[in-house]
Amino acid sequence: MPIARAAKRATVRLGAVVLAGALLAACGGSPDEASSAGPGGKVTLTVDLFGSFGYKEAGLYAEYEKLHPNVTIKQTDTEDEADYWKSLQTRLAGGGGLADVQAVEVGRIASVTQQQADKFEDLRRYGADGLKNRFAEAKWAAATGRDGAVLGLGTDVGPEAMCYRTDLLRKAGLPTDREELAKKWSTWEGYLELGERYKAKAPANSAWLDSVGSLYSIMIGQEKERYYDASGALIWEKNPALKKAWDTSVAAARSGLSAKLDQWSPQWNQAFAAGSFATLPCPAWMLGYIKGQAGDAGKGTWDIAALPGGAGNWGGSYLSVPKAARHKKEAYELIAWLTAPEQQAKLFEKNGNFPSATGAIDKVAAAKDPYFSNAPIGKIFGDAAKAAPVQVLGVHDQNIAQQITNALSEVERKGTAPEKAWENARKGVANTIG
């Protein structure tokens, strides 16, 4: 997200008795210390998310409540991840108003493990050590503190592809076959060249892509080192890969290939139905968001092709339990169930979130999505997930990314000179991270 994300299909069922028994066996700790159930053992678990994780839409909450009749789940959701994170920081500092389950975007997880570990439960207390083999090593390690504390369980990862409108490309005289397009835009230069062809014959009020901010985000997701190197040193200003993503995004803005829409804004949301852009850099979790914004009318007009320039990852999240949570043990049981391979496979099939649980990846390999012209989403995103680099994560990844995309928006929407916008990004980063 989840950045706000949106997001997020093989139906695999696990018997209720087996599942409940496995969860109870996995949970250690003292119920008296970790739980505060109401009369009759009834528990209302609060879950605070950003973007669209898809749990409610995929029916997972209802399924869990059926398996656990004493549990009611209530979700709150903030669309923009930056707003969500700011609010979470305020509540963590004050110790009040926190949900039993709080989501953490992958670009923030280093902040949790390195700076805020005292604010979150070490999930080993409830048996999380037994879940380690569920996840890819990098996904697990990213949420592990210096002392080995497990501070979150992985939800999804964000393998990247390109979503596009077949109807709009057809009107502009461009090919619509996903394999042909993947060849034509195998490089980012090829992608911009196709954009110029689209611009020449585009339907009225339609641009090649939504925003250069999304172009930058998808390109930087193809890199192992982005803002920090493996030693933890800041490298973003001198990183040639970042500079290439910046220059490509600036070129797209100056060529008028963008619809100039800030992602997650009301105008961006409305543009899905209006056909305001033909292509959208698209991590897996974006699929559910597209469906939600484009609605039934968009079914069959969208398709998905491999990404220019190779595989990458944009986003992915964790579920954590704050120390101030009221129902810690029950919260852990819920997140252990939601992040299990069976549930991650269901979520991908229904909503597009690509699994971080290794056992779920094979389950979704053959998945196709009728909404996206029956695109083989299991293969497209599965291949991308296997080839994507293991990214170096830093404490301020998300803050730096936000300043850069803000600066690109200045170039795109205000005509600010790229050199001036870059300097504004530098100042913004300095003010944000000190």
HELIX and SHEET records of a PDB file:
HELIX    1   1 ALA A   16  ALA A   26  1                                  11    
HELIX    2   2 PRO A   31  ALA A   34  1                                   4    
HELIX    3   3 PRO A   39  GLY A   41  5                                   3    
HELIX    4   4 LEU A   60  LEU A   67  1                                   8    
HELIX    5   5 GLU A   81  GLY A   94  1                                  14    
HELIX    6   6 VAL A  106  ARG A  108  5                                   3    
HELIX    7   7 ILE A  109  GLN A  115  1                                   7    
HELIX    8   8 ALA A  117  LYS A  119  5                                   3    
HELIX    9   9 LEU A  123  TYR A  126  5                                   4    
HELIX   10  10 ALA A  128  ARG A  134  5                                   7    
HELIX   11  11 GLU A  137  ALA A  142  1                                   6    
HELIX   12  12 THR A  166  LYS A  171  1                                   6    
HELIX   13  13 ARG A  178  LYS A  184  1                                   7    
HELIX   14  14 TRP A  188  LYS A  201  1                                  14    
HELIX   15  15 VAL A  212  ILE A  220  1                                   9    
HELIX   16  16 TRP A  236  LYS A  238  5                                   3    
HELIX   17  17 PRO A  240  ARG A  254  1                                  15    
HELIX   18  18 PRO A  266  ALA A  274  1                                   9    
HELIX   19  19 MET A  286  ALA A  294  1                                   9    
HELIX   20  20 ASP A  296  GLY A  298  5                                   3    
HELIX   21  21 LYS A  328  LEU A  338  1                                  11    
HELIX   22  22 PRO A  341  ASN A  351  1                                  11    
HELIX   23  23 THR A  358  ILE A  361  1                                   4    
HELIX   24  24 ASP A  362  VAL A  364  5                                   3    
HELIX   25  25 PRO A  370  PHE A  372  5                                   3    
HELIX   26  26 ILE A  377  ALA A  387  1                                  11    
HELIX   27  27 ASP A  397  SER A  409  1                                  13    
HELIX   28  28 GLU A  410  LYS A  414  3                                   5    
HELIX   29  29 PRO A  418  ILE A  433  1                                  16    
SHEET    1   A 7 VAL A  71  THR A  78  0                                        
SHEET    2   A 7 VAL A  43  PHE A  50  1                                        
SHEET    3   A 7 VAL A 101  GLU A 105  1                                        
SHEET    4   A 7 ASN A 313  SER A 320 -1                                        
SHEET    5   A 7 LEU A 153  ARG A 165 -1                                        
SHEET    6   A 7 PHE A 277  PRO A 283 -1                                        
SHEET    7   A 7 ALA A 207  LEU A 209  1                                        
SHEET    1   B 6 VAL A  71  THR A  78  0                                        
SHEET    2   B 6 VAL A  43  PHE A  50  1                                        
SHEET    3   B 6 VAL A 101  GLU A 105  1                                        
SHEET    4   B 6 ASN A 313  SER A 320 -1                                        
SHEET    5   B 6 LEU A 153  ARG A 165 -1                                        
SHEET    6   B 6 TRP A 302  ALA A 305 -1                                        
SHEET    1   C 6 VAL A  71  THR A  78  0                                        
SHEET    2   C 6 VAL A  43  PHE A  50  1                                        
SHEET    3   C 6 VAL A 101  GLU A 105  1                                        
SHEET    4   C 6 ASN A 313  SER A 320 -1                                        
SHEET    5   C 6 LEU A 153  ARG A 165 -1                                        
SHEET    6   C 6 PHE A 354  PRO A 355 -1                                        
END                                                                             
